[in-house]
Amino acid sequence: MNSRLLESLFEKQMFKEISMKFKVNDKVRKPKGYSFDGVIVAIFTTTKGEVRIVAELENNGMLHIFNENQLELR
């Protein structure tokens, strides 16, 4: 991203500090409910500013979008 675009996004508060809990390539698991061991491939915010994590299921390749509180580091 170029610096002017970032400045614009910050000014409009469309871009907020994204999760410090996770980063791309972190290995994660879903501790509750169905089993999901995966690797984070993307982190983004919704238009409402909520953080979402995209994880790829190991040995399958399926992508799933999670809330931050649904995952933990392995």
Residue pairs with C-beta under 8 A, 6 or more apart in sequence:
6 15
9 15
13 49
15 45
16 45
16 49
18 43
18 44
18 45
18 51
19 43
19 51
19 53
19 68
21 68
22 28
22 40
22 43
22 53
22 68
22 71
22 73
23 40
23 43
24 40
24 41
24 42
24 43
25 39
25 40
26 39
26 40
26 73
27 37
27 38
27 39
27 73
27 74
28 37
28 38
28 39
28 40
28 53
28 55
28 71
28 72
28 73
28 74
29 35
29 36
29 37
29 38
29 71
29 72
29 74
30 36
30 37
30 66
30 70
30 71
31 71
31 72
32 70
36 55
36 57
36 64
37 57
37 58
37 74
38 55
38 56
38 57
38 58
38 64
39 55
39 56
39 58
40 53
40 54
40 55
41 54
41 55
41 56
41 63
42 53
42 54
43 51
43 52
43 53
43 54
44 51
44 52
44 54
45 51
45 52
46 52
50 67
51 67
51 68
52 65
52 66
52 67
53 65
53 66
53 67
53 68
53 70
53 71
54 63
54 64
54 65
54 66
55 63
55 64
55 66
55 71
56 62
56 63
57 63
57 64
